[in-house]
Amino acid sequence: MEQSVQSIRILSLLVIGLVLGLPGFVGHSLAVAAPEETLLGEESLFSEGLISPEANAAARKTWPKLGAAPGEILRFNIHWIGVPGGKATMRLDAPKPDLFFITATLESIGVVKWFHPVEDLLKSSGIRLPDSWSAIHYIKKQLKDGRYRLTDHQFIREEEVVLRQLDKGRIERVQQVSAEANDPLTVVYALRAREDFKPGAKLKLPIMDGKKHYEALVSVGEAKDIATPLGWFQAYPAEIRVKYSDLFRHSGAITIWFTDDDRRLPIRVEANVKVGVAAADLTYYEDGRGGRGEIEEESE
């Protein structure tokens, strides 16, 4: 059961982010807290009150055509050997054309919730450059042992350092973080936007989560028709292997199926565990471009 719960967290993170004059923000240079100060906690780096359909529509005018578009919403049902295990939601907003704000939620359901209740909230905000995504602030609020635990991260890009704070306690400096590294939430959106993310590609993705900096190896297969709760899609698989991670405690590969179109929607995620397969299926989406899909139970 513990491994199935861990797989649910893995799946949710894999599919499972603002105005001029914002304090601490000038162009693409960000002021961050000194080691003796308090980090942002549950507050976003950018004011969430400035996120709106109008802001997303304005950002879409100059947003790259590949990958997620501002206003995209994804909902997943997660199951283990056919048993419902959890639900996850991911949303991308753009308060300005060069900024992103990602929110993800995860909750366990059914028998998994009875054995191991999971309630996670994750947020990532940062800068979208023409050819890359650069996270600046990443938080995790997770229910563990009957209480909520808040982990706050701020990326100091010019120093290749991450400041980490647990439950507003002592601030730690995580050294030797590559300039290209992102949190596990941002890295999925950055991957979907890459020009070289296509069948036959082999990519390396530097990721930072917790105290460790690690690398994901991505191998992309050929596209084919696959059946999902939302119907049939032409999609290609991306096999992801991760080493040296506290988050991804999984010895085998995780496979994500992406639609073979400009949106690259993650429609299915699979992870082999010791007993059976844990999987997440897309059950609802708004693609930020006017497209929408849902299954009957989502519309009830």
Beta strands, then each sheet from edge to edge (+ up, - down):
strand 1: 25-26
strand 2: 29-30
strand 3: 73-80
strand 4: 83-93
strand 5: 99-108
strand 6: 119-129
strand 7: 132-144
strand 8: 147-156
strand 9: 161-166
strand 10: 171-174
strand 11: 202-209
strand 12: 212-220
strand 13: 224-228
strand 14: 231-242
strand 15: 254-259
strand 16: 266-272
strand 17: 277-286
strand 18: 292-294
sheet 1: 1+ 2-
sheet 2: 10+ 9- 8+ 7- 6+ 5- 4+ 3- 17+ 16- 15+ 14- 12+ 11-
sheet 3: 10+ 9- 8+ 7- 6+ 5- 4+ 3- 17+ 18-
sheet 4: 10+ 9- 8+ 7- 6+ 5- 4+ 3- 17+ 16- 15+ 14- 13+
end
